[in-house]
Amino acid sequence: MDVEKSASAMCDQTFHKLETKTHQENYFKQSLNVTDVKRYHLGRVFIRSRKGPVMKTKIIEQELMLVPLDETIDKLINHPDYKYFVENVSSGAGSTSLDSYMKGQFAKKNKVLQNHPDALRFVLYYDDLEVCAPLKSRAGKHKIGAFYVYLDNIPPKFRGSLKVICLLGLVNANFIKGKFYGMDAALEVIVGHLRKFETGVTLKSGVKVYGTVIATIGDNLGQHVLGGFKEGFTAHRCCRVCVATYDEDMKTMTGEDENLLRTKRQVQEVQTHRGKNEKASTKYGLNRESCLNNLESFHVVENMPPDILHDLLEGSLCLTIKKMLRYYLYDDKGGNPFTLDWLNQAIQNFDFDYAEIKDKPSLLQEDTIKDQTSLTLHQSGAQLWTLATVLPLILSPHITEGDHWENFLDALEITRIAFTLDFPQWLVSYFRDLIEKYLSTYIKLYGPLIPKQHFLVHYPTLILRLGSFVNYNCMRCEAKHKYFKKLTAYYAAFRNITFFLAHRDQLHQAYEWSKSPSKETKSGRRSTVSLKCADYGHLLKTASGEVIETSWLELNGITYKPGRCYIVVGFEDYLPVFFLVKHVIVYPEVAFVCQKFLTTCRHVSAACFLVSPSDELKIVRPQDMLSHTAFHAHSYQDKDPRGVERDPCKNCECSAYEYEASSQRAACSYCECPAPAHLAVLDGL
């Protein structure tokens, strides 16, 4: 037998009928069921360009690239994991918490859901995507308007995966803005596809499904473009929920005025009477009537939830931190309890654990803090959230509590509540009072409010209407932008860029859905452990008397590492119960061997829970966890060692503790023993 000849023949057949691009496309379509991208004509332009020695006129088609929604839904709901997503989760039918749209007021009057309770609940996302460097000469030329869609039927813990955030359309953003065709040129096509689901769509698989759009999400500019509201946030009326004026009302309003809320009837009357009157447009804050209002059970004044990422993390909370730091660092009234160099050193040396280190804050700059024309601290949303949660641990031992510090803690508490999924009914009234207190104190300390702070007054009402804002968080949708940016940078494909990106996304999406997202768990090094030798052997029984442990486990996007993370299982005396993960078991089932920690109290000034270890061990399974989040504990000094009385040193009976900024620990100046410290778990609930 000629081995070389046989091997050569086999290799020749490996790429048979894959030699050309057409062959490859056909193979992908047959094997992965790749969806074809549809082109929708918006218009055309004629340009003159040189081809050799001759100037010729070329026709450039300006198009919207649309991914057929019915084909996307057909693949999604017939995927083996879709039932796992929507059924293998507690319904919470007996719960009164506002954890989903179905618990809100508007779900009860949604006509599609009344007739078809199991209908698909679409959430539409829009944002502008800059694929070129924003400061280079080509900036803006290739800016893309991206439309994504995901299903609210999928629980939030699975919805964070980019696999379930589906591309709906791509278009050059310049075509739908300014002098070209307008946003409605693209929206009419998209709305036409969405409306079909309201009366029922029979998919290729033969299944008939119904659907309704429950919300549109995006940053504030994107929401206003979709809804036809004024796009400038210094406009006379720049709030999409109410008609408060920018100069007279918004800068001083601390509570919601029901008489100023926009209504569907009011908007319809304004659109009917204003026509092309630009003065009326300015007076009412409306540029046009959005074609989104043609959808059943949807209206732009009711179904546009707030953008908590930009309103809070990149808005109110960021601005409050900046004002607070400026007061303590550069205002004599603040007492100058620390310096910027010390604070940066403390942040750099803070013991960020594995889940926090990826979002470690950047160094704070003096010019940025002093700049009163901008609210940014040059941190990403995730970095700002990490900075806000660790600042109380770092600063609370060294400052005298006052209005400025309390105002920052109120802003932090508002952010935590806004990012709460399991939102109880009773919390709404407390939330409203807290927002009013925060805004009133802010005006007293720092002056007028900005529009992003004004939007907070509507949060309690919108939660009652639409449910928890976690269901409408833009963070994961913005993460999907990275794929398109990397693709453009790698291929440098700027000719017909929207079609190229949409087509490549469908190839990528088909490949991702060929795998099983629900069963994808990653783990580290594994080892077999005999239950006879394990300290938790009496808590667990297996047929073989053995289990398999791993050094780390990634479950639903969250990484758990033994000895380095805490999980929350329930409440005792209205305080969360934390368990330290001691061992991670992956066979015969996924489970955590945990040590119970007793929660002493919630430290308000440090914004954390103080905990202490107990001797109790417990087996915790993923379904037993209250929150699918890995928490970390940090050492915390309760009082400022400089000039504040402490318990006397056990070694030399003195109370002269000195603070070491590099280690964030207090030590006795005589015997150098460490001062007593608490174990603090950051309040992420």
C-alpha positions in Angstrom: 0.0 0.0 0.0 1.3 3.4 -1.0 0.8 5.4 2.2 1.9 8.7 0.7 -0.5 8.3 -2.3 -3.4 7.4 0.0 -2.7 10.3 2.3 -2.4 12.7 -0.6 -5.8 11.5 -2.0 -7.5 12.0 1.3 -6.0 15.5 1.7 -7.2 16.4 -1.8 -10.7 15.5 -0.8 -10.6 17.5 2.4 -11.4 20.8 0.8 -13.5 19.4 -2.1 -16.2 21.9 -3.0 -14.7 24.5 -0.7 -12.3 26.1 -3.1 -14.3 29.2 -3.9 -16.1 31.7 -1.8 -19.5 30.6 -3.2 -18.8 27.0 -2.3 -17.8 28.1 1.3 -21.0 30.2 1.6 -23.1 27.2 0.5 -21.4 24.9 3.0 -21.9 27.3 5.9 -25.6 27.7 5.0 -26.2 24.0 4.8 -24.2 22.9 7.9 -24.7 25.9 10.2 -28.0 27.3 8.9 -26.5 30.8 8.4 -29.1 33.5 7.9 -28.8 35.6 4.7 -28.6 39.4 5.2 -31.3 41.3 3.4 -30.6 44.7 1.7 -33.3 47.5 2.0 -32.9 50.4 -0.4 -32.9 53.9 1.2 -31.6 55.9 -1.7 -28.7 56.4 -4.0 -26.1 59.1 -4.8 -24.1 59.8 -7.9 -20.4 60.6 -7.5 -17.7 61.4 -10.0 -14.4 59.4 -9.7 -11.4 58.7 -11.9 -10.8 55.3 -13.4 -7.5 55.5 -15.3 -7.5 58.6 -17.5 -11.3 58.9 -17.6 -13.7 60.6 -15.1 -16.8 58.4 -14.7 -20.0 58.7 -12.8 -20.7 55.9 -10.3 -24.0 55.1 -8.6 -23.7 54.4 -4.8 -26.6 52.6 -3.3 -27.4 53.6 0.3 -28.9 50.7 2.1 -30.1 49.2 5.4 -28.7 45.8 6.1 -31.4 43.8 7.9 -31.2 40.3 9.4 -34.7 38.7 9.0 -36.1 38.6 12.5 -38.4 35.5 11.8 -35.3 33.4 10.8 -33.4 34.6 13.9 -36.3 33.7 16.2 -36.8 30.4 14.4 -33.3 29.3 15.2 -33.4 30.7 18.7 -36.6 29.2 20.0 -35.9 25.8 18.4 -32.5 25.6 19.9 -32.3 22.8 22.5 -31.3 25.3 25.2 -34.2 27.7 24.7 -36.5 25.6 26.8 -33.7 25.4 29.4 -33.5 29.2 29.4 -37.2 29.9 29.9 -38.4 26.9 31.9 -35.5 25.8 34.1 -35.9 28.9 36.4 -38.3 29.7 39.2 -41.3 31.6 37.9 -41.7 33.7 41.0 -45.5 33.6 40.5 -46.2 34.1 44.2 -43.6 36.9 44.5 -44.6 40.6 44.6 -41.2 41.8 43.6 -40.9 43.9 40.4 -38.2 41.6 38.9 -39.5 41.6 35.4 -41.7 43.4 32.9 -44.5 40.9 33.6 -44.8 42.2 37.2 -45.1 45.8 36.0 -48.3 47.8 35.4 -47.9 48.0 31.6 -47.8 44.2 31.2 -51.3 44.0 32.5 -52.7 46.2 29.7 -50.5 44.8 26.9 -53.1 43.5 24.4 -50.7 40.9 22.8 -49.8 39.5 26.2 -53.4 39.4 27.3 -54.3 37.2 24.4 -51.1 35.3 24.3 -49.3 35.2 27.7 -46.4 33.2 26.3 -45.7 35.7 23.5 -42.2 36.7 22.8 -41.2 40.0 24.5 -38.8 41.9 22.3 -36.4 44.6 23.7 -35.0 46.7 20.9 -31.6 48.4 21.3 -30.1 51.2 19.2 -26.7 53.0 19.4 -24.2 54.6 17.1 -21.0 52.6 16.6 -17.7 54.3 15.6 -15.5 51.7 13.9 -12.7 54.1 13.1 -10.5 56.0 15.4 -12.7 59.0 16.6 -9.9 61.5 16.3 -8.5 60.5 12.9 -9.4 62.0 9.5 -12.0 59.3 8.7 -13.9 59.9 12.0 -17.6 59.9 11.4 -17.5 58.7 7.8 -18.0 55.1 8.8 -20.1 55.6 11.9 -22.7 52.8 12.0 -26.2 52.8 13.5 -26.6 49.3 15.1 -30.0 47.8 16.0 -29.9 44.7 18.3 -32.8 42.7 19.8 -33.1 40.3 22.6 -35.9 38.4 24.3 -37.1 39.4 27.8 -38.4 35.8 28.1 -34.8 34.7 28.7 -33.8 35.2 32.4 -31.2 37.9 33.1 -28.5 35.4 34.3 -28.5 33.9 30.8 -29.2 37.2 29.0 -25.7 38.5 29.8 -24.3 36.1 27.1 -23.6 37.9 23.8 -25.0 34.8 22.0 -28.6 35.8 22.9 -28.2 39.4 21.8 -29.0 39.2 18.1 -28.2 41.7 15.4 -31.3 43.1 13.7 -29.9 45.8 11.4 -26.8 47.9 10.5 -26.9 51.2 8.6 -24.5 54.0 8.0 -25.5 56.5 10.8 -25.1 59.4 8.4 -27.9 58.1 6.2 -30.5 58.2 9.0 -29.5 61.6 10.4 -29.1 65.1 9.2 -29.7 65.9 5.5 -30.4 62.3 4.3 -33.4 60.1 5.0 -34.0 60.3 8.8 -34.4 57.7 11.4 -37.8 56.6 10.4 -36.5 55.5 7.0 -34.8 52.6 8.8 -37.4 52.3 11.6 -40.3 51.8 9.2 -38.6 48.6 7.8 -37.8 47.3 11.3 -41.2 48.2 12.7 -42.8 46.4 9.7 -41.0 43.2 10.7 -41.9 43.6 14.4 -45.6 44.2 13.7 -45.9 40.8 12.0 -45.3 39.1 15.3 -48.3 41.0 16.9 -50.7 39.1 14.7 -48.7 35.9 14.6 -45.8 34.6 12.4 -45.5 31.1 11.1 -41.9 30.2 11.1 -40.1 27.9 8.7 -40.2 25.1 11.3 -44.0 25.3 11.3 -44.4 26.9 14.7 -46.6 30.0 15.0 -45.4 32.6 17.4 -46.6 35.9 18.7 -44.5 38.8 19.9 -44.6 42.3 21.3 -42.1 45.1 21.8 -42.0 45.9 25.5 -39.2 48.5 25.4 -36.5 50.2 23.4 -33.2 50.8 25.1 -30.0 52.7 24.4 -28.1 55.8 25.7 -30.2 58.9 26.2 -29.3 60.3 22.7 -30.2 57.0 21.0 -33.5 56.9 22.9 -34.4 60.4 21.9 -33.5 59.7 18.2 -35.7 56.7 18.2 -38.6 58.4 20.0 -38.5 61.7 18.1 -37.6 63.8 21.1 -35.2 66.8 21.1 -31.7 65.4 20.8 -29.9 68.2 22.6 -29.9 68.0 26.4 -29.9 71.8 26.9 -33.1 72.0 24.9 -36.1 73.8 26.4 -37.8 70.5 27.2 -35.2 67.7 27.0 -36.9 65.0 29.2 -38.8 62.2 27.4 -40.9 61.4 30.5 -42.2 64.9 31.4 -42.4 68.4 30.0 -40.3 70.1 32.7 -38.3 73.0 31.3 -34.5 73.0 31.4 -34.0 76.4 33.0 -37.0 76.8 35.3 -37.8 73.2 36.5 -35.1 70.6 35.9 -32.2 72.3 37.7 -34.2 72.5 40.9 -36.8 69.7 40.8 -36.3 67.1 43.5 -39.5 65.1 43.1 -41.8 64.0 40.3 -44.7 66.3 39.4 -47.6 64.2 38.0 -49.1 67.2 36.3 -46.0 67.5 34.1 -45.8 63.9 32.9 -46.2 63.3 29.2 -49.2 61.3 28.0 -50.0 59.5 24.7 -52.9 61.8 24.1 -50.9 64.9 24.8 -48.2 63.8 22.4 -50.7 62.9 19.7 -52.4 66.3 20.0 -49.1 68.2 19.8 -48.0 66.2 16.7 -51.4 66.9 15.1 -51.4 70.7 15.6 -47.7 71.6 15.4 -47.1 70.4 11.8 -43.8 71.9 10.6 -43.9 74.7 13.1 -40.4 74.8 14.6 -41.5 77.0 17.5 -44.0 74.3 18.5 -41.2 71.7 18.2 -39.1 73.8 20.6 -42.0 74.4 23.0 -42.9 70.7 23.4 -39.5 69.1 22.9 -40.7 66.9 20.0 -39.0 66.8 16.6 -41.3 64.2 15.0 -43.8 61.5 15.6 -41.9 58.2 15.8 -43.2 55.3 13.7 -42.6 53.1 16.8 -46.0 54.4 17.9 -47.5 52.2 15.2 -46.7 49.2 17.3 -49.4 47.6 19.4 -49.1 48.3 23.1 -46.1 50.5 22.6 -45.6 54.3 22.9 -42.5 56.4 23.1 -43.6 58.1 26.3 -44.3 54.8 28.1 -41.9 52.1 26.9 -38.5 53.8 27.0 -36.9 52.9 30.3 -34.0 54.9 31.6 -30.4 54.2 30.8 -28.9 53.4 34.2 -25.4 52.9 32.8 -25.2 56.5 31.5 -27.6 58.2 34.0 -25.8 56.8 37.1 -22.4 55.3 36.5 -21.4 57.9 33.9 -23.7 60.6 35.2 -25.0 61.3 38.6 -22.7 59.0 40.6 -19.6 60.1 38.7 -20.5 63.7 39.1 -21.1 63.3 42.9 -17.8 61.5 43.4 -16.0 64.3 41.5 -17.7 67.0 43.6 -17.0 65.1 46.9 -13.3 64.6 46.1 -12.9 68.2 45.1 -14.4 69.3 48.4 -12.1 67.1 50.5 -9.0 67.7 48.5 -9.1 71.3 47.5 -11.7 73.1 49.7 -10.4 74.4 53.0 -13.9 73.7 54.5 -13.3 70.0 53.8 -10.3 69.9 56.1 -8.0 68.3 53.5 -7.9 64.9 55.4 -5.9 63.3 52.6 -4.0 64.1 49.4 -4.6 63.0 45.8 -1.2 61.2 45.8 -2.2 59.3 48.9 -5.6 58.4 47.5 -4.1 57.2 44.2 -1.6 55.1 46.1 -4.3 53.7 48.3 -6.3 52.7 45.2 -3.3 51.2 43.5 -2.4 49.1 46.6 -6.0 48.1 47.4 -6.4 44.3 47.5 -8.6 43.9 44.5 -9.5 40.3 44.0 -9.8 38.4 40.8 -13.4 39.6 39.9 -12.5 43.2 40.7 -9.0 43.5 39.2 -10.2 43.6 35.6 -12.2 46.8 36.3 -9.5 48.3 38.6 -9.9 52.2 38.5 -7.4 54.3 36.6 -5.4 56.9 38.5 -7.3 60.1 39.3 -6.0 63.3 37.7 -5.9 66.7 39.4 -7.0 68.5 36.3 -9.9 66.2 35.8 -11.2 66.6 39.4 -10.8 70.4 39.2 -12.5 70.7 35.8 -16.0 72.1 36.4 -17.1 72.0 32.8 -17.2 68.2 32.6 -18.6 65.4 34.8 -16.2 62.7 33.7 -13.4 61.1 35.7 -12.1 59.3 32.7 -13.2 55.9 33.9 -15.3 53.3 32.1 -18.7 52.5 33.6 -17.3 49.3 35.2 -14.3 51.1 36.5 -16.4 53.9 38.0 -18.6 51.3 39.7 -15.5 49.6 41.3 -14.1 53.0 42.4 -17.5 54.0 44.0 -17.7 50.7 46.0 -14.1 50.8 47.3 -13.9 54.5 48.1 -16.0 54.1 51.3 -13.6 51.4 52.6 -10.6 53.6 51.8 -11.9 57.0 52.9 -14.4 56.4 55.7 -11.8 55.9 58.4 -10.1 59.2 57.6 -12.9 61.8 57.2 -15.4 63.4 59.5 -18.9 62.4 58.4 -20.9 65.3 57.0 -23.4 66.3 54.3 -20.8 65.9 51.5 -20.0 62.3 52.5 -23.6 61.4 53.2 -24.6 62.8 49.8 -22.1 60.5 48.1 -23.3 57.5 50.1 -26.9 58.4 49.0 -25.8 58.5 45.4 -24.1 55.1 45.8 -27.2 53.7 47.5 -29.4 54.9 44.7 -27.2 53.2 42.1 -27.3 49.9 44.1 -31.0 50.0 44.3 -31.4 50.9 40.5 -29.2 47.8 39.7 -31.4 45.5 41.9 -33.2 42.7 40.1 -35.4 41.4 42.9 -37.1 44.8 43.5 -39.8 44.5 46.3 -42.8 46.7 46.1 -42.1 48.4 49.5 -38.7 49.6 48.3 -40.3 51.9 45.7 -41.4 54.5 48.3 -38.1 54.4 50.1 -36.4 54.8 46.7 -38.5 57.9 46.0 -37.6 59.4 49.3 -33.9 58.7 48.9 -33.8 60.3 45.5 -35.5 63.4 46.8 -33.1 63.6 49.7 -30.1 63.1 47.5 -31.2 65.8 45.0 -32.1 68.3 47.7 -28.8 67.9 49.5 -26.9 68.1 46.2 -28.6 71.4 45.3 -27.7 72.8 48.7 -24.1 71.7 48.5 -23.1 72.0 44.9 -25.8 74.0 43.0 -28.1 73.2 40.0 -28.8 69.7 38.8 -27.9 68.3 35.4 -30.5 66.5 33.1 -29.1 63.1 34.1 -29.9 63.9 37.7 -33.4 65.1 36.8 -34.1 61.8 35.2 -33.8 60.1 38.6 -37.1 61.6 39.8 -39.0 59.4 37.4 -37.2 56.1 38.4 -39.8 55.0 41.0 -42.7 55.5 38.6 -40.9 53.7 35.7 -40.0 50.8 37.9 -43.7 50.4 38.8 -44.6 50.5 35.1 -41.8 48.4 33.6 -40.2 46.4 36.4 -36.5 46.3 37.4 -34.1 48.3 35.3 -31.7 45.4 35.2 -33.8 43.9 32.4 -33.0 47.0 30.3 -29.3 47.4 31.1 -27.3 48.5 28.1 -23.9 47.2 29.3 -24.0 43.8 27.5 -25.3 45.4 24.3 -22.4 47.8 24.3 -20.1 44.9 24.8 -21.3 43.5 21.5 -19.8 46.6 19.8 -16.3 45.3 20.4 -16.8 42.4 18.0 -17.5 44.8 15.1 -14.7 47.1 16.1 -12.2 44.3 16.2 -13.5 42.8 12.9 -13.1 46.2 11.1 -9.6 46.8 12.5 -8.4 43.3 11.6 -9.8 43.2 8.0 -9.7 46.9 7.2 -12.9 46.3 5.3 -14.4 49.7 4.6 -16.0 49.0 1.3 -19.7 48.2 1.9 -18.8 47.9 5.6 -22.3 47.4 6.9 -23.0 44.3 4.7 -19.6 42.9 5.6 -20.1 43.2 9.3 -23.7 41.9 9.2 -22.7 38.9 7.2 -19.7 38.1 9.4 -21.9 38.4 12.5 -24.3 35.9 11.1 -21.5 33.4 10.5 -20.3 34.0 14.0 -23.8 33.7 15.5 -24.4 30.5 13.6 -21.2 29.0 15.0 -22.0 30.1 18.5 -25.5 28.6 18.4 -24.1 25.3 17.1 -22.8 24.9 20.6 -24.8 24.6 23.9 -24.7 27.8 25.9 -26.6 26.3 28.9 -24.1 23.4 29.3 -21.0 25.5 28.8 -19.0 25.5 32.0 -15.3 26.1 32.2 -13.2 24.8 35.0 -9.5 24.5 36.0 -7.4 21.6 37.1 -9.5 18.7 38.5 -8.7 16.2 41.2 -10.5 13.2 42.7 -11.2 13.4 46.4 -12.4 10.6 48.7 -15.3 11.6 50.9 -13.7 9.5 53.7 -10.8 11.9 53.8 -12.7 15.2 53.2 -13.7 17.4 56.0 -17.1 17.7 54.4 -17.6 14.0 53.8 -20.5 13.8 56.3 -22.4 16.4 54.3 -22.4 14.6 50.9 -23.0 11.0 49.7 -22.2 9.5 46.3 -22.4 6.0 44.9 -18.6 5.8 44.5 -17.7 7.6 47.7 -15.7 10.1 45.7 -16.2 13.5 44.1 -14.2 15.6 41.6 -13.1 19.0 42.7 -11.7 21.8 40.5 -9.4 24.8 41.2 -12.0 27.2 39.7 -15.3 27.1 37.9 -17.0 29.5 35.5 -20.8 29.2 35.6 -23.1 31.4 33.6 -20.2 33.9 33.1 -19.3 34.1 36.8 -16.0 32.6 38.1 -15.8 31.0 41.5 -12.5 30.2 43.1 -12.1 28.3 46.4 -11.0 30.4 49.4 -11.3 33.7 47.4 -15.0 34.4 47.0 -18.3 34.6 48.9 -21.8 33.7 47.9 -25.1 34.8 49.3 -27.7 32.1 50.2 -30.4 33.9 52.2 -31.2 36.4 54.9 -31.1 36.2 58.7 -32.5 39.1 60.8 -32.8 41.1 57.6 -29.1 40.8 56.8 -27.6 38.7 54.0 -25.9 35.4 54.9 -22.5 35.0 53.3 -20.7 31.7 52.7 -17.0 31.5 51.9 -16.5 29.0 49.0 -14.0 26.4 50.4 -14.2 23.7 47.7 -15.8 23.5 44.2 -17.3 20.2 43.2 -18.0 19.5 39.5 -18.9 15.8 39.7 -21.4 14.1 40.3 -23.0 17.5 40.3 -21.9 21.2 40.5 -21.9 22.2 44.2 -19.9 24.4 46.6 -18.6 23.4 50.0 -18.9 26.6 52.0 -18.1 28.0 55.4 -20.8 30.1 56.9 -19.9 33.7 57.9 -22.0 35.6 60.5 -23.0 39.1 59.3 -22.5 41.4 62.2 -24.0 44.5 60.7 -24.3 46.7 57.7 -21.7 49.5 58.1 -23.5 52.5 56.5 -20.5 54.9 56.3 -18.2 52.2 54.8 -21.0 50.9 52.6 -20.2 47.2 53.4 -21.3 44.3 55.6 -19.0 43.3 58.5 -18.7 39.6 58.8 -17.0 37.0 61.0 -16.3 33.3 60.4 -18.2 30.4 62.1 -17.5 26.7 62.2 -20.5 25.6 60.1 -20.0 24.0 56.8 -22.7 23.6 54.2 -23.2 22.2 50.7 -24.6 25.0 48.4 -25.9 24.3 44.9 -26.3 27.0 42.3 -30.1 27.0 42.6 -29.8 27.7 46.3 -27.9 31.0 45.8 -29.8 34.2 46.3 -27.6 36.2 43.9 -25.4 34.6 41.2 -22.5 36.9 42.0 -19.1 36.3 43.5 -18.4 38.7 46.4 -15.0 39.5 47.9 -14.0 40.4 51.4 -11.5 43.0 52.4 -9.8 44.0 55.7 -11.4 47.2 57.1 -10.2 49.6 59.8 -13.2 51.0 61.6 -11.8 54.3 62.9 -9.1 56.7 61.8 -5.9 55.9 63.7 -4.8 59.6 63.5 -6.2 61.3 66.5 -9.1 59.0 67.2 -9.3 56.7 70.2 -8.8 53.0 69.7 -8.9 49.9 71.8 -5.5 49.7 73.6 -2.8 47.5 72.0 -2.9 44.0 73.6 0.9 43.9 73.7 1.9 47.3 75.2 -1.5 48.7 76.4 -1.0 51.9 74.3 -3.4 53.4 71.8 -0.9 55.0 69.5 -1.7 53.4 66.2 -0.2 54.9 63.0 -1.7 54.4 59.5 0.4 53.0 56.7 -1.0 54.1 53.4 0.9 51.5 51.4 -0.7 48.6 53.2 -3.9 50.3 54.3 -3.3 48.9 57.8 -2.9 50.5 61.2 0.0 49.4 63.4 1.1 50.2 66.9 4.0 52.7 66.9 5.7 50.9 69.8 5.4 47.1 69.2 4.3 47.3 65.5 1.5 44.8 66.0 -1.5 45.3 63.6 -4.5 47.1 64.9 -7.7 45.1 65.2 -9.5 45.0 61.8 -12.9 43.9 60.5 -13.6 41.6 57.5 -15.9 43.6 55.2 -17.8 42.3 52.2 -18.7 45.1 49.7 -22.4 45.8 49.6 -23.4 44.6 46.1 -26.9 43.6 47.0 
